[in-house]
């Protein structure tokens, strides 16, 4: 007797299972089983077969997918979930051509988010993050990453990490936590990035002891942290037992991507300005390129990461929202899938692999998330769509019908009829 049987699946997406992320031609392949069914027991996938075969099964609950698409739960491997305040007033300033440095002088920009995060209580940050988390889940995400980085001091960074841990412990969503203390140099340090970096490194023992993060991250960019500083932070993190990530080559091709490949980072993120050598190095490594086209779109820039070239060169590519209050204010990973098709020239097959199996490997969840297979967590989505091509094609709306986490209903669209 199964707990749940899902019948009448029009298309069942079955990304390939590997020990590492999909690369090259493997990213272009997507197994799709038609007229399928599956069964769930004890929160895991217990059986996969045809719809006709499902007639012989018994379950406590039966769900009719209505001939619709079913996929693994989506994985968002780059978000800034926990932060205080919001920055909607900056949009008009940006549209008026006010430079970012001037916005900073007026008390806006990242420093305004830092101030709001520092002033917020842990409970206030929890409630705000929970609100965004529920919306993220509604778009089909069942596993995600959450970075700190808006505290920029010991107390506030730890506060952010504790909120993320509390949300993960609630059990509704698998949240992989990343310490992004070196996200920017706060005003308190008068531009002394070395001194600030020393202080962030000094936090690693406490974060490890409290089990507050699985990864660390650093913003390697002109005017923030250099490649040498990034290497120092990443090596210190690895010595303490953390996996490492890096915000690399978003604006200038400094070499952060090459560093990520050389040091064995789990992911290198952004990569808009990554060099030809960087792409080659990534292709020869297991580091996942986490591309964030929603950020380029929101900032109104023309140059996107070279996703098409990366995949053709053999790079493992993933996609993420980069949800944050300043440069990409959306929880909608489905929208990112559409932008990837339009601006990164990725195929539907590549896009689905990028938001499932490869995204899971980018945050160390390849064994638990990203694929539908017997024995794995029953994290899946029933889509209000007839096939897998439809989601990136019909953009800007929410196609989720039912989102399941470990066999339980995480989010379900309520039936409503206006006409």
HUBEL-V976453 format. One record per pair of residues at least 4 apart in sequence whose C-alpha atoms are under 8 Angstrom apart, sorted by the first residue. I is the first residue (numbers start at 1). J is the second residue. Records with the same first field share a line. If there is no record, write none. Layout:
# HUBEL-V976453
I=J, J
This chain:
# HUBEL-V976453
1=57, 58, 59, 60
2=39, 40, 41, 46, 57, 58, 59, 60
3=39, 40, 41, 42, 59, 60, 61
4=39, 40, 41, 59, 60, 61, 62, 63, 407
5=37, 38, 39, 40, 54, 58, 59, 61, 62, 63
6=37, 38, 39, 62, 63, 64, 65
7=36, 37, 38, 51, 54, 62, 63, 64, 65, 66
8=35, 36, 37, 51, 64, 65, 66, 67, 68
9=34, 35, 36, 37, 51, 64, 65, 66, 67, 68, 69, 70
10=34, 35, 36, 65, 66, 67, 68, 69, 70, 386, 387
11=32, 33, 34, 35, 36, 67, 68, 69, 70, 386, 387, 388
12=32, 33, 34, 36, 69, 70, 71
13=30, 31, 32, 33, 69, 70, 71, 72, 372, 388
14=30, 31, 32, 33, 71, 72, 371, 372, 373
15=30, 31, 353, 356, 357, 370, 371, 372
16=22, 30, 31, 357, 371
17=357, 371
18=22
19=366
20=286, 361, 366
21=286, 288, 316, 357, 358, 361, 362
22=26, 27, 316, 317, 353, 357, 358
23=27, 283, 311, 314, 315, 316, 317
24=28, 311, 312, 313, 314, 315, 316
25=29, 312, 314
27=311, 316, 349, 350, 353, 354
28=347, 349, 350
29=349, 350
30=349, 353
34=50
35=50, 51, 67
36=48, 49, 50, 51
37=48, 49, 50, 51, 54
38=45, 46, 47, 48, 49, 54
39=45, 46, 47, 48
40=44, 45, 46, 47, 378, 407
41=45, 46, 407
42=406, 407
43=377, 378, 405, 406, 407, 408
44=374, 375, 376, 377, 378, 406, 407
45=372, 373, 374, 375, 376, 377, 378
46=374, 375
47=374
48=373, 374
49=53, 54
50=54
51=55
53=57
65=69, 70, 382
67=386
68=382, 383, 384, 385, 386, 387
69=382, 383, 384, 385, 386, 387, 388
70=380, 381, 382, 383
71=372, 380, 381, 382, 383
72=356, 369, 370, 371, 372, 379, 380, 381
73=140, 141, 142, 143, 356, 369, 370, 379, 380, 381, 403, 404, 405
74=140, 141, 142, 143, 355, 356, 370, 380
75=141, 142, 143, 144, 355, 356, 359, 360, 369, 370
76=141, 143, 144, 145, 319, 320, 321, 333, 355, 359
77=144, 145, 290, 319, 320, 359, 360, 362, 363
78=144, 145, 146, 147, 290, 320, 321, 322, 323
79=144, 145, 146, 147, 320, 321, 322, 323, 324
80=146, 147, 148, 149, 322, 323, 324
81=129, 132, 133, 146, 147, 148, 164, 323, 324
82=125, 126, 128, 129, 146, 147, 148, 160, 163, 164
83=113, 114, 116, 117, 125, 128, 129, 150, 160, 325
84=113, 114, 116, 117, 118, 119, 120, 125, 128
85=113, 116, 117
86=113, 325
87=91, 108, 109, 113, 325, 326
89=93
90=94, 103, 108, 109
91=95
92=96
93=97, 98, 103
94=98, 99, 100
98=102, 103
99=103
100=104, 109
101=105
102=106
103=107, 108, 109
104=108, 109, 110, 111
107=111, 112
108=112, 113
109=113, 326
110=114, 150, 326
111=115, 186
112=116
113=117, 150, 325
114=118, 150, 151, 152
115=119, 151
116=120
117=125, 150, 151, 156
118=151, 156
120=124, 125
121=125
122=126, 159, 160, 163
123=127
124=128
125=129, 160, 163
126=130, 163, 164, 167
127=131
128=132
129=133
130=134, 167
131=135
132=136, 331
133=137
134=138
135=139, 331
136=140, 141, 331, 332, 333
137=141, 142, 173, 403, 410, 411
138=398, 400, 403, 411, 412
139=331, 332, 333, 334, 398, 399, 400
140=380, 381, 400, 403
141=333, 403
142=173, 174, 379, 380, 403, 404, 405
143=173, 174, 175, 176, 360, 369
144=173, 174, 175, 176
145=175, 176, 177, 178, 363
146=164, 175, 176, 177, 178
147=161, 177, 178, 179, 180
148=157, 160, 161, 177, 178, 179, 180, 181
149=157, 179, 180, 181, 182, 183, 184
150=156, 157, 181, 183
151=155, 156, 157, 160, 181
152=156, 157, 181, 182, 183, 184, 185, 186
153=157, 181, 200
154=158, 200, 203
155=159
156=160
157=161, 179, 181
158=162, 207, 212
159=163
160=164
161=165, 177, 178, 179, 212, 213
162=166, 212
163=167
164=168, 175, 177
165=169, 175, 177, 212
166=170
167=171, 172, 173, 175
168=172, 173, 174, 175, 176
172=405, 410
173=405
176=213, 214, 363
177=212, 213, 214, 215
178=213, 214, 215, 216, 217
179=213, 214, 215, 216, 217
180=216, 217, 218
181=200, 217, 218
182=196, 197, 200, 217, 218, 219, 225
183=218, 219, 224
184=219, 224, 225
185=189, 191, 192, 193, 196, 224
186=190, 191
187=191
189=193, 195, 196
192=196
193=197, 224, 225
194=198, 229
195=199
196=200
197=201, 229, 233
198=202
199=203
200=204
201=233, 236, 237
203=207
204=208, 237, 240
205=209, 240
206=210
207=211, 212, 213
208=212, 213, 240, 241
213=242
214=242, 243
215=242, 243, 244, 245
216=234, 237, 242, 243, 244, 245
217=234, 244, 245, 246, 247
218=225, 230, 233, 234, 245, 246, 247
219=224, 225, 230, 246, 247, 248
220=224, 225, 226, 227, 230, 246, 247, 248, 249, 254, 256
221=225, 226, 247, 248, 249, 250, 251, 252, 254
222=226, 251, 252, 254
225=229, 230
226=230, 254
227=231, 254, 255, 256, 259
228=232
229=233
230=234, 246, 256
231=235, 259
232=236
233=237
234=238, 244, 245
235=239
236=240
237=241, 242, 243, 244
238=242, 243, 244
243=265, 266
244=264, 265, 266, 267
245=260, 265, 266, 267, 268, 269
246=256, 257, 260, 265, 267, 268, 269
247=256, 268, 269, 270, 271
248=254, 255, 256, 257, 268, 269, 270, 271, 274
249=253, 254, 255, 256, 257, 270, 271, 272, 273, 274
250=270, 271, 272, 273, 274
251=272, 273
252=273, 274
253=273, 274, 275
255=259, 274, 275, 278
256=260, 268
257=261, 268, 271, 274, 278, 282
258=262, 277, 278, 281, 282
259=263
260=264, 265, 267, 268, 287
261=265, 281, 282, 285, 286, 287
262=281, 285
264=285, 286, 287
265=287
266=286, 287, 288, 361, 362, 363, 364
267=287, 288, 289, 290, 362, 363
268=287, 288, 289, 290
269=289, 290, 291, 292
270=289, 290, 291, 292, 305
271=289, 291, 305
272=303, 304, 305, 306
273=305
274=278, 279, 305
275=279
276=280
277=281
278=282
279=283, 310, 313, 315
280=284, 313
281=285
282=286, 287, 288, 289, 315, 316
283=310, 313, 314, 315, 316
284=314, 315
286=316
287=316, 362
288=315, 316, 317, 318, 358, 361, 362
289=315, 316, 317, 318
290=317, 318, 319, 320, 359, 362
291=305, 307, 317, 318, 319, 320
292=296, 319, 320, 321, 322, 336
293=297, 304, 305, 319, 321, 336, 339, 340, 343, 344
294=298, 321, 322, 328, 335, 336, 339
295=299, 321, 322, 327, 328
296=300, 301, 302, 303, 304
297=301, 302
298=327, 328, 329
299=327, 328
304=343, 344
305=344
306=310, 344
307=311, 317, 344, 345, 346
308=312, 344, 345, 346
309=313
310=314, 315, 316, 317
311=315, 316, 317
316=358
317=354, 358
318=353, 354, 355, 358, 359, 362
319=336, 337, 351, 354, 355, 359
320=333, 336, 355, 359
321=328, 330, 331, 332, 333, 336
322=328
323=328, 329, 330, 331
324=328, 329, 330
325=329
332=336, 398
333=337
334=338, 391, 392, 395, 396, 397, 398
335=339, 392, 395, 396, 397
336=340
337=341, 351, 391, 392
338=342, 391, 392, 393, 394, 395
339=343, 344, 392
340=344, 345, 346, 351
341=345, 346, 347, 348, 351, 392
342=346
346=350, 351
347=351
348=352, 388, 389, 392
349=353
350=354
351=355
352=356
353=357, 358, 359
354=358, 359
355=359, 360, 370
356=360, 369, 370, 371
357=361, 366, 369, 370, 371
358=362, 366, 370
359=363, 370
360=364, 365, 366, 369, 370
361=365, 366
365=369, 370
366=370
367=376
368=376, 377
369=376, 377, 379
371=376
372=376, 377, 378, 379, 380
377=405, 406, 407
378=404, 405, 406, 407
379=403, 404, 405, 406, 407
380=403, 404, 405
381=400, 401, 402, 403, 404
382=400, 401, 402, 403
383=399, 400, 401, 402
384=399, 400, 401
385=390, 391, 399
386=390
387=391
389=393
390=394
391=395, 399
400=412, 413
401=412, 413
402=409, 410, 411, 412, 413
403=409, 410, 411, 412
404=408, 409, 410, 411
405=409, 410
